[in-house]
Amino acid sequence: MEQQPHFLTESEKSDFERDGFLVLRGVLSPPEVEFYLGVVADLERQFRVEKELEPHATVEIRNAIARDARLLGLLDHPRALGAMLEILGWNIQLTTSHVFVRTPDPDQAENFKAIDWHADGPHPSFPTVGGVWPRMYAKVGYFLTDLSQPGRGNLRVVPGSHRCARKPDLDESGEPRGAVQVLTRPGDAVLFENRTWHAVGPNTAGVSRRNVYIGYCHRYLKAIDFAAQSPELLAQASPIQAQLLGACTDPLSFYLPDRYGSDVPLRELAPKS
Ligand SMILES: O=C(O)CCC(=O)C(=O)O
């Protein structure tokens, strides 16, 4: 990844601050989309056998990177990781690598929710600070299939809901006011942070939704879906990927990273504001 002063424009940054999410178009090239669709297909096949899932059951694979090192390239994909540097800074690591295959179900009722409205975070939730929850982590959703129309199992979000530490107000239909379905094409990425209320809508289309979420948190927090990554995976990682996988030479480096420069190569890429 080349060093450059800023990865998000001022307008993208202010959109993210205002809405709690941001869509970045065309982050993955068409060959990259094909490549990661192949990885997801292999993971799905193995997982269905391992868990004895019905062919049409939704597949959710946590810590997917530990199952397939071909996902390493999504950890430090230049544009999305650059955006994370702007949002969370450079003292970050992976918190989750989460693969989803959301199969279609034409019979789903209009108000069906594959996942109901929630903000991410531990439950019980983080304590509020000054009336708001703190921003503790953020995710990049790499969307690999066509979600350019609603009703395909799209991510749904409530813009601005990260700025208030309570469930959003509901409208007459029982849905949060202002909720939107995020429309994406293969290769688009959606960034959103832990406080943003989100849900998943029905997939009444004829194709499965396939995507990978890569989540990042500050290095002094614990990851969601692993305690430590394997030496075998770390051996395949570049120095930046190793930082993101949680490698360290001294536990104090999580808290005082400036003293342990070799643990945090991402520091060199961070925008100088
Ligand atoms: O599938 C989605 O897009 C959202 C998943 C979700 O709600 C979550 O991972 O917290």
The ligand as a Gaussian input file, in Angstrom:
#p B3LYP/6-31G(d) Opt

LIG

0 1
 O      -25.579000      -9.420000       7.248000
 C      -25.465000      -8.224000       7.454000
 O      -25.317000      -7.430000       6.525000
 C      -25.443000      -7.669000       8.840000
 C      -24.872000      -8.624000       9.804000
 C      -24.958000      -8.077000      11.194000
 O      -25.957000      -7.570000      11.604000
 C      -23.808000      -8.146000      12.048000
 O      -22.819000      -8.808000      11.664000
 O      -23.833000      -7.515000      13.129000

